[in-house]
């Protein structure tokens, strides 16, 4: 792995484990066994590292939440979508935990975030439209965009919400699976008779994952 990529991956790990606010470039350099000067050769500062991590986030969102044509819609395909939600929250949990502060410090990053969220909103609306067309959901056409935005809002702020509800300083995988289950609750409210059993199976699947020892 190239040194630049090693720095990005180590930073993501440390931000997630210890919090972005508590992690300095010196911590990252020490974790990698390199001098701070070597790190600064690749990145000017911590904000520069965060922007590179954000590129990974962008790429994941761009590839994970597109409509599924021409694939056949089934339980396995739906699990892939909900797994992608879990992966996003877990892999980039430091960002969700401190989103307002991170974006408030970096105007250029905030503009990138707004652009990627606009694309996510478009993809999510197209996906819900497709699920309605294929008989899995029953949502009035004029409410699909707002439903997509509600789901996006829940995913974006589930972690920060959880951190305000207890004295815990970290997030577990079980907590994030609970977030996935809350998203499924929304889907269940719009399930058709044709898809009701499918969503029950999905709930059982993620409930079991939430109960597993982490």
Backbone as CSV, one residue per row, in Angstrom:
resi,resn,N_x,N_y,N_z,CA_x,CA_y,CA_z,C_x,C_y,C_z
1,UNK,0.844,-1.186,0.000,0.000,0.000,0.000,0.886,1.245,0.000
2,UNK,0.531,2.228,-0.815,1.294,3.469,-0.872,1.195,4.197,0.464
3,UNK,2.219,4.983,0.767,2.264,5.708,2.038,1.036,6.594,2.206
4,UNK,0.649,7.274,1.159,-0.536,8.154,1.237,-1.779,7.357,1.625
5,UNK,-1.962,6.194,1.025,-3.128,5.363,1.337,-3.055,4.814,2.753
6,UNK,-1.839,4.478,3.207,-1.660,4.011,4.584,-2.065,5.094,5.572
7,UNK,-1.720,6.332,5.273,-2.087,7.444,6.149,-3.605,7.614,6.196
8,UNK,-4.239,7.518,5.043,-5.696,7.658,4.991,-6.371,6.561,5.808
9,UNK,-5.942,5.313,5.616,-6.571,4.198,6.324,-6.311,4.273,7.829
10,UNK,-5.084,4.638,8.220,-4.769,4.757,9.647,-5.568,5.898,10.275
11,UNK,-5.697,6.991,9.554,-6.463,8.130,10.071,-7.925,7.755,10.255
12,UNK,-8.492,7.065,9.287,-9.888,6.630,9.392,-10.073,5.734,10.608
13,UNK,-9.147,4.812,10.811,-9.218,3.922,11.972,-9.153,4.713,13.279
14,UNK,-8.201,5.615,13.397,-8.025,6.378,14.640,-9.178,7.350,14.874
15,UNK,-9.653,7.990,13.819,-10.805,8.889,13.967,-12.014,8.111,14.487
16,UNK,-12.226,6.922,13.934,-13.366,6.110,14.351,-13.216,5.608,15.784
17,UNK,-12.020,5.199,16.143,-11.809,4.603,17.457,-11.707,5.644,18.567
18,UNK,-11.046,6.763,18.284,-10.744,7.737,19.338,-11.458,9.071,19.179
19,UNK,-12.103,9.257,18.046,-12.752,10.530,17.777,-11.846,11.443,16.972
20,UNK,-12.424,12.139,16.020,-11.628,13.023,15.162,-11.041,14.186,15.952
21,UNK,-11.787,14.730,16.894,-11.309,15.871,17.672,-10.084,15.508,18.504
22,UNK,-10.054,14.267,19.007,-8.975,13.845,19.915,-7.749,13.330,19.179
23,UNK,-7.829,13.195,17.871,-6.737,12.604,17.100,-6.001,13.689,16.326
24,UNK,-4.720,13.814,16.576,-3.899,14.804,15.882,-3.056,14.131,14.809
25,UNK,-2.441,14.942,13.978,-1.539,14.383,12.968,-0.343,13.699,13.636
26,UNK,0.072,14.178,14.802,1.149,13.513,15.535,0.736,12.118,15.977
27,UNK,-0.515,11.958,16.421,-1.025,10.630,16.782,-0.983,9.697,15.575
28,UNK,-1.414,10.228,14.427,-1.451,9.406,13.210,-0.038,8.994,12.812
29,UNK,0.886,9.920,12.844,2.274,9.613,12.479,2.858,8.571,13.424
30,UNK,2.627,8.746,14.737,3.151,7.791,15.714,2.551,6.410,15.500
31,UNK,1.262,6.354,15.185,0.591,5.076,14.939,1.236,4.342,13.763
32,UNK,1.674,5.092,12.778,2.277,4.512,11.580,3.789,4.340,11.713
33,UNK,4.365,4.840,12.801,5.810,4.744,12.992,6.595,5.614,12.029
34,UNK,6.019,6.763,11.690,6.721,7.684,10.788,6.868,9.043,11.469
35,UNK,7.706,9.872,10.933,7.885,11.207,11.488,6.736,12.106,11.043
36,UNK,6.382,13.116,11.854,5.373,14.081,11.415,5.735,14.739,10.083
37,UNK,7.032,14.958,9.873,7.466,15.571,8.616,7.128,14.711,7.414
38,UNK,7.275,13.404,7.574,6.927,12.484,6.486,5.434,12.544,6.192
39,UNK,4.617,12.622,7.252,3.171,12.730,7.048,2.833,14.036,6.327
40,UNK,3.479,15.141,6.749,3.178,16.431,6.131,3.668,16.511,4.687
41,UNK,4.554,15.612,4.297,4.973,15.548,2.893,3.784,15.134,2.014
42,UNK,2.892,14.300,2.590,1.746,13.791,1.835,0.464,14.594,2.076
43,UNK,0.324,15.145,3.285,-0.883,15.903,3.632,-0.481,17.172,4.384
44,UNK,-1.083,18.277,4.026,-0.720,19.553,4.641,-1.163,19.632,6.096
45,UNK,-2.325,19.042,6.407,-2.888,19.110,7.750,-3.983,18.052,7.896
46,UNK,-4.625,18.042,9.045,-5.656,17.036,9.294,-6.866,17.233,8.385
47,UNK,-7.194,18.483,8.087,-8.340,18.731,7.203,-8.100,18.136,5.820
48,UNK,-6.857,18.169,5.377,-6.503,17.588,4.085,-6.733,16.071,4.103
49,UNK,-6.414,15.444,5.232,-6.659,13.997,5.384,-8.156,13.714,5.362
50,UNK,-8.926,14.526,6.078,-10.381,14.321,6.127,-10.986,14.437,4.732
51,UNK,-10.480,15.371,3.922,-11.002,15.500,2.553,-10.740,14.229,1.747
52,UNK,-9.583,13.602,1.963,-9.281,12.358,1.249,-10.162,11.219,1.727
53,UNK,-10.448,11.173,3.020,-11.386,10.173,3.543,-12.767,10.414,2.951
54,UNK,-13.131,11.674,2.807,-14.432,12.001,2.243,-14.558,11.492,0.806
55,UNK,-13.451,11.442,0.082,-13.485,10.885,-1.272,-13.899,9.415,-1.236
56,UNK,-13.409,8.664,-0.246,-13.837,7.268,-0.091,-15.332,7.200,0.173
57,UNK,-15.816,8.092,1.017,-17.243,8.175,1.339,-18.061,8.472,0.079
58,UNK,-17.614,9.441,-0.691,-18.297,9.785,-1.946,-18.388,8.579,-2.880
59,UNK,-17.258,7.901,-3.061,-17.216,6.767,-3.989,-18.158,5.657,-3.551
60,UNK,-18.207,5.410,-2.235,-19.105,4.370,-1.733,-20.562,4.735,-1.991
61,UNK,-20.942,5.950,-1.663,-22.335,6.358,-1.862,-22.714,6.321,-3.334
62,UNK,-21.782,6.710,-4.179,-22.070,6.756,-5.613,-22.332,5.367,-6.181
63,UNK,-21.647,4.359,-5.653,-21.774,3.007,-6.203,-22.835,2.164,-5.503
64,UNK,-23.166,2.482,-4.253,-23.977,1.569,-3.445,-25.481,1.792,-3.555
65,UNK,-25.928,2.976,-3.920,-27.352,3.287,-3.813,-27.993,3.647,-5.148
66,UNK,-27.528,3.000,-6.181,-28.151,3.191,-7.486,-29.324,2.221,-7.666
67,UNK,-30.295,2.554,-8.513,-31.370,1.614,-8.810,-30.822,0.285,-9.322
68,UNK,-31.612,-0.769,-9.219,-31.104,-2.122,-9.425,-31.356,-2.691,-10.813
69,UNK,-31.988,-1.957,-11.727,-32.179,-2.445,-13.085,-30.834,-2.809,-13.695
70,UNK,-30.690,-3.942,-14.385,-31.736,-4.893,-14.765,-31.803,-6.107,-13.840
71,UNK,-31.294,-6.000,-12.607,-31.292,-7.142,-11.703,-32.698,-7.474,-11.213
72,UNK,-32.876,-8.744,-10.824,-34.129,-9.188,-10.242,-34.168,-8.784,-8.773
73,UNK,-35.263,-8.163,-8.349,-35.383,-7.736,-6.963,-35.756,-8.924,-6.088
74,UNK,-34.948,-9.184,-5.053,-35.240,-10.267,-4.107,-34.652,-9.888,-2.748
75,UNK,-34.785,-10.804,-1.784,-34.309,-10.523,-0.429,-32.816,-10.225,-0.427
76,UNK,-32.049,-11.013,-1.177,-30.596,-10.839,-1.186,-30.198,-9.455,-1.699
77,UNK,-30.903,-8.984,-2.715,-30.586,-7.664,-3.259,-30.939,-6.577,-2.245
78,UNK,-32.076,-6.718,-1.563,-32.442,-5.744,-0.545,-31.444,-5.757,0.611
79,UNK,-30.959,-6.946,0.981,-29.946,-7.037,2.038,-28.694,-6.266,1.623
80,UNK,-28.331,-6.336,0.354,-27.163,-5.588,-0.109,-27.345,-4.089,0.101
81,UNK,-28.546,-3.574,-0.149,-28.797,-2.155,0.075,-28.701,-1.804,1.560
82,UNK,-29.338,-2.625,2.410,-29.309,-2.321,3.842,-27.925,-2.563,4.437
83,UNK,-27.199,-3.527,3.904,-25.800,-3.704,4.327,-24.969,-2.481,3.958
84,UNK,-25.274,-1.886,2.806,-24.545,-0.691,2.382,-24.816,0.472,3.331
85,UNK,-26.054,0.561,3.839,-26.367,1.589,4.836,-25.538,1.357,6.089
86,UNK,-25.505,0.085,6.559,-24.719,-0.231,7.753,-23.241,0.078,7.528
87,UNK,-22.705,-0.346,6.399,-21.285,-0.129,6.110,-20.950,1.352,6.133
88,UNK,-21.817,2.167,5.525,-21.567,3.600,5.473,-21.495,4.189,6.872
89,UNK,-22.476,3.842,7.716,-22.490,4.386,9.067,-21.303,3.896,9.886
90,UNK,-20.931,2.627,9.716,-19.836,2.076,10.522,-18.479,2.572,10.036
91,UNK,-18.255,2.506,8.745,-16.940,2.842,8.191,-16.607,4.323,8.359
92,UNK,-17.629,5.179,8.366,-17.398,6.616,8.459,-18.086,7.199,9.697
93,UNK,-18.112,6.423,10.777,-18.878,6.828,11.957,-18.332,8.085,12.613
94,UNK,-17.033,8.328,12.520,-16.492,9.556,13.113,-17.109,10.787,12.467
95,UNK,-17.358,10.693,11.168,-17.900,11.832,10.437,-19.352,12.078,10.823
96,UNK,-20.135,10.997,10.923,-21.525,11.147,11.328,-21.632,11.649,12.766
97,UNK,-20.696,11.250,13.614,-20.731,11.659,15.018,-20.447,13.146,15.187
98,UNK,-19.738,13.734,14.244,-19.278,15.119,14.400,-19.489,15.908,13.115
99,UNK,-20.574,15.604,12.416,-20.770,16.113,11.061,-20.846,17.636,11.009
100,UNK,-21.635,18.234,11.895,-21.823,19.689,11.849,-20.506,20.412,12.072
101,UNK,-19.714,19.937,13.029,-18.436,20.581,13.328,-17.447,20.433,12.173
102,UNK,-17.356,19.227,11.615,-16.414,18.976,10.525,-16.747,19.841,9.309
103,UNK,-18.018,19.902,8.943,-18.410,20.696,7.786,-18.306,22.191,8.080
104,UNK,-18.523,22.566,9.344,-18.438,23.978,9.711,-17.030,24.532,9.637
105,UNK,-16.023,23.656,9.732,-14.630,24.100,9.683,-14.096,24.194,8.264
106,UNK,-14.798,23.595,7.305,-14.240,23.469,5.959,-15.336,23.743,4.932
107,UNK,-15.376,24.970,4.444,-16.429,25.371,3.516,-16.381,24.561,2.221
108,UNK,-15.172,24.262,1.723,-15.053,23.483,0.485,-15.601,22.073,0.690
109,UNK,-15.325,21.491,1.842,-15.838,20.155,2.117,-17.356,20.176,2.251
110,UNK,-17.890,21.223,2.854,-19.346,21.331,2.975,-20.006,21.380,1.604
111,UNK,-19.413,22.099,0.672,-19.963,22.166,-0.686,-19.926,20.794,-1.343
112,UNK,-18.829,20.058,-1.137,-18.756,18.684,-1.665,-19.823,17.808,-1.041
113,UNK,-20.002,17.960,0.265,-21.009,17.165,0.977,-22.406,17.447,0.424
114,UNK,-22.727,18.703,0.216,-24.047,19.059,-0.302,-24.263,18.477,-1.696
115,UNK,-23.213,18.489,-2.518,-23.341,17.932,-3.869,-23.572,16.428,-3.828
116,UNK,-22.807,15.720,-2.977,-22.968,14.274,-2.924,-24.320,13.906,-2.327
117,UNK,-24.807,14.702,-1.369,-26.112,14.418,-0.787,-27.229,14.671,-1.787
118,UNK,-27.043,15.626,-2.668,-28.019,15.842,-3.736,-28.084,14.627,-4.649
119,UNK,-26.918,14.050,-4.963,-26.902,12.846,-5.803,-27.527,11.664,-5.064
120,UNK,-27.241,11.540,-3.764,-27.833,10.461,-2.975,-29.357,10.600,-2.951
121,UNK,-29.828,11.822,-2.790,-31.276,12.053,-2.787,-31.894,11.613,-4.117
122,UNK,-31.219,11.941,-5.211,-31.723,11.542,-6.530,-31.746,10.022,-6.667
123,UNK,-30.649,9.358,-6.275,-30.594,7.900,-6.378,-31.632,7.246,-5.474
124,UNK,-31.790,7.766,-4.248,-32.747,7.181,-3.311,-34.180,7.340,-3.827
125,UNK,-34.473,8.496,-4.413,-35.809,8.716,-4.977,-36.064,7.764,-6.137
126,UNK,-35.062,7.582,-6.989,-35.205,6.644,-8.111,-35.388,5.220,-7.605
127,UNK,-34.655,4.852,-6.551,-34.764,3.501,-6.001,-36.151,3.263,-5.403
128,UNK,-36.672,4.221,-4.639,-38.006,4.064,-4.062,-39.072,4.009,-5.150
129,UNK,-38.891,4.814,-6.189,-39.827,4.780,-7.321,-39.837,3.391,-7.950
130,UNK,-38.661,2.804,-8.091,-38.552,1.473,-8.675,-39.208,0.425,-7.771
131,UNK,-39.005,0.542,-6.465,-39.619,-0.400,-5.525,-41.141,-0.302,-5.574
132,UNK,-41.648,0.909,-5.765,-43.097,1.080,-5.910,-43.581,0.464,-7.216
133,UNK,-42.870,0.707,-8.275,-43.258,0.186,-9.589,-43.270,-1.343,-9.614
134,UNK,-42.338,-1.952,-8.845,-42.251,-3.413,-8.813,-43.132,-4.041,-7.743
135,UNK,-43.959,-3.228,-7.086,-44.950,-3.771,-6.164,-44.442,-4.072,-4.764
136,UNK,-43.262,-3.565,-4.395,-42.733,-3.811,-3.056,-43.149,-2.740,-2.061
137,UNK,-43.381,-1.528,-2.542,-43.820,-0.435,-1.690,-45.040,0.240,-2.307
138,UNK,-45.870,0.826,-1.439,-47.022,1.606,-1.894,-46.888,3.013,-1.319
139,UNK,-46.312,3.895,-2.117,-46.081,5.281,-1.697,-46.672,6.188,-2.767
140,UNK,-47.425,7.186,-2.346,-47.962,8.145,-3.308,-46.808,8.827,-4.037
141,UNK,-46.909,8.979,-5.341,-45.804,9.559,-6.122,-45.297,10.888,-5.590
142,UNK,-46.216,11.727,-5.078,-45.799,13.047,-4.605,-45.106,13.003,-3.240
143,UNK,-45.050,11.804,-2.615,-44.404,11.667,-1.308,-43.080,10.908,-1.369
144,UNK,-42.745,10.378,-2.536,-41.548,9.544,-2.639,-40.283,10.343,-2.322
145,UNK,-40.172,11.537,-2.860,-38.973,12.336,-2.627,-38.822,12.676,-1.149
146,UNK,-39.928,13.018,-0.476,-39.864,13.340,0.950,-39.526,12.105,1.783
147,UNK,-40.022,10.948,1.369,-39.677,9.715,2.072,-38.187,9.425,1.933
148,UNK,-37.645,9.602,0.733,-36.205,9.407,0.519,-35.409,10.356,1.403
149,UNK,-35.865,11.589,1.525,-35.169,12.572,2.357,-35.250,12.193,3.836
150,UNK,-36.380,11.651,4.278,-36.542,11.225,5.671,-35.578,10.092,6.005
151,UNK,-35.456,9.122,5.103,-34.531,8.014,5.324,-33.100,8.518,5.356
152,UNK,-32.767,9.419,4.450,-31.429,10.009,4.405,-31.129,10.763,5.705
153,UNK,-32.115,11.477,6.211,-31.943,12.215,7.460,-31.693,11.258,8.628
154,UNK,-32.456,10.153,8.685,-32.288,9.203,9.777,-30.890,8.587,9.756
155,UNK,-30.415,8.210,8.580,-29.078,7.624,8.463,-28.011,8.651,8.849
156,UNK,-28.175,9.888,8.404,-27.164,10.916,8.639,-27.007,11.261,10.111
157,UNK,-28.093,11.187,10.891,-28.035,11.686,12.266,-28.307,10.619,13.325
158,UNK,-28.393,9.354,12.916,-28.614,8.283,13.886,-27.481,8.217,14.906
159,UNK,-26.251,8.310,14.463,-25.111,8.183,15.367,-25.056,9.355,16.341
160,UNK,-25.177,10.575,15.848,-25.120,11.722,16.756,-26.287,11.689,17.737
161,UNK,-27.445,11.230,17.288,-28.591,11.088,18.188,-28.285,10.094,19.301
162,UNK,-27.731,8.944,18.946,-27.419,7.927,19.937,-26.396,8.423,20.952
163,UNK,-25.427,9.197,20.494,-24.396,9.706,21.401,-24.949,10.715,22.403
164,UNK,-26.098,11.310,22.103,-26.707,12.255,23.044,-27.664,11.568,24.017
165,UNK,-27.924,10.274,23.818,-28.921,9.587,24.632,-28.327,8.785,25.783
166,UNK,-27.007,8.765,25.893,-26.360,8.035,26.978,-24.998,8.661,27.240
167,UNK,-24.311,8.121,28.255,-22.970,8.632,28.559,-21.888,7.881,27.785
168,UNK,-22.295,7.009,26.866,-21.328,6.272,26.052,-20.582,7.235,25.133
169,UNK,-19.307,6.970,24.944,-18.500,7.829,24.084,-18.244,7.206,22.716
170,UNK,-18.652,5.956,22.546,-18.430,5.270,21.277,-19.702,4.636,20.756
171,UNK,-19.618,4.133,19.553,-20.749,3.507,18.873,-20.390,2.064,18.574
172,UNK,-21.305,1.151,18.852,-21.091,-0.262,18.553,-21.805,-0.647,17.267
173,UNK,-21.425,-1.785,16.734,-22.122,-2.288,15.553,-23.585,-2.574,15.864
174,UNK,-23.854,-3.054,17.079,-25.234,-3.332,17.469,-26.089,-2.069,17.387
175,UNK,-25.518,-0.935,17.821,-26.236,0.338,17.755,-26.572,0.696,16.309
176,UNK,-25.650,0.424,15.412,-25.889,0.758,14.009,-26.886,-0.198,13.369
177,UNK,-26.852,-1.467,13.773,-27.885,-2.393,13.277,-29.267,-1.969,13.761
178,UNK,-29.330,-1.395,14.970,-30.602,-0.857,15.439,-31.052,0.286,14.528
179,UNK,-30.093,1.072,14.050,-30.424,2.131,13.102,-30.971,1.573,11.799
180,UNK,-30.371,0.497,11.318,-30.873,-0.165,10.106,-32.297,-0.664,10.331
181,UNK,-32.556,-1.210,11.525,-33.903,-1.693,11.847,-34.913,-0.548,11.864
182,UNK,-34.491,0.637,12.296,-35.402,1.785,12.275,-35.737,2.180,10.835
183,UNK,-34.749,2.115,9.957,-35.027,2.386,8.544,-36.004,1.352,7.992
184,UNK,-35.813,0.098,8.397,-36.735,-0.950,7.964,-38.156,-0.711,8.472
185,UNK,-38.280,-0.129,9.667,-39.610,0.204,10.183,-40.333,1.151,9.236
186,UNK,-39.585,2.088,8.696,-40.196,3.017,7.740,-40.656,2.264,6.500
187,UNK,-39.793,1.389,5.982,-40.172,0.603,4.809,-41.394,-0.258,5.096
188,UNK,-41.440,-0.845,6.291,-42.573,-1.698,6.649,-43.893,-0.945,6.592
189,UNK,-43.845,0.339,6.922,-45.061,1.134,6.898,-45.640,1.307,5.504
190,UNK,-44.813,1.065,4.493,-45.255,1.216,3.103,-45.231,-0.107,2.331
191,UNK,-44.989,-1.218,3.041,-44.913,-2.520,2.371,-46.280,-2.925,1.830
192,UNK,-46.269,-3.601,0.719,-47.503,-4.142,0.143,-47.733,-5.559,0.664
193,UNK,-48.893,-6.109,0.396,-49.168,-7.498,0.804,-48.185,-8.446,0.117
194,UNK,-47.739,-8.082,-1.066,-46.787,-8.891,-1.815,-45.419,-8.925,-1.146
195,UNK,-45.032,-7.828,-0.490,-43.672,-7.731,0.044,-43.589,-7.830,1.564
196,UNK,-44.718,-7.939,2.249,-44.718,-7.919,3.717,-43.805,-8.990,4.302
197,UNK,-43.888,-10.211,3.781,-43.053,-11.299,4.304,-41.569,-11.046,4.050
198,UNK,-41.279,-10.411,2.934,-39.878,-10.080,2.628,-39.299,-9.145,3.682
199,UNK,-40.060,-8.126,4.053,-39.561,-7.182,5.048,-39.506,-7.800,6.441
200,UNK,-40.392,-8.757,6.727,-40.311,-9.485,7.997,-39.001,-10.265,8.054
201,UNK,-38.652,-10.918,6.966,-37.390,-11.658,6.913,-36.193,-10.737,7.079
202,UNK,-36.266,-9.561,6.473,-35.182,-8.594,6.627,-35.060,-8.135,8.081
203,UNK,-36.172,-7.876,8.736,-36.150,-7.481,10.142,-35.523,-8.566,11.007
204,UNK,-35.900,-9.806,10.766,-35.341,-10.909,11.536,-33.839,-11.009,11.330
205,UNK,-33.407,-10.829,10.097,-31.981,-10.907,9.758,-31.178,-9.860,10.536
206,UNK,-31.624,-8.610,10.521,-30.857,-7.548,11.175,-31.036,-7.546,12.688
207,UNK,-32.165,-8.048,13.176,-32.351,-8.188,14.617,-31.366,-9.210,15.170
208,UNK,-31.134,-10.286,14.417,-30.168,-11.298,14.837,-28.751,-10.711,14.845
209,UNK,-28.420,-9.919,13.836,-27.092,-9.297,13.794,-26.917,-8.321,14.963
210,UNK,-27.972,-7.609,15.326,-27.882,-6.654,16.431,-27.657,-7.355,17.756
211,UNK,-28.139,-8.602,17.883,-27.988,-9.335,19.139,-26.665,-10.062,19.264
212,UNK,-25.951,-10.222,18.151,-24.708,-10.990,18.188,-23.638,-10.242,18.986
213,UNK,-22.816,-10.970,19.751,-21.703,-10.311,20.462,-20.777,-9.633,19.462
214,UNK,-20.354,-8.433,19.798,-19.506,-7.665,18.871,-18.024,-7.898,19.179
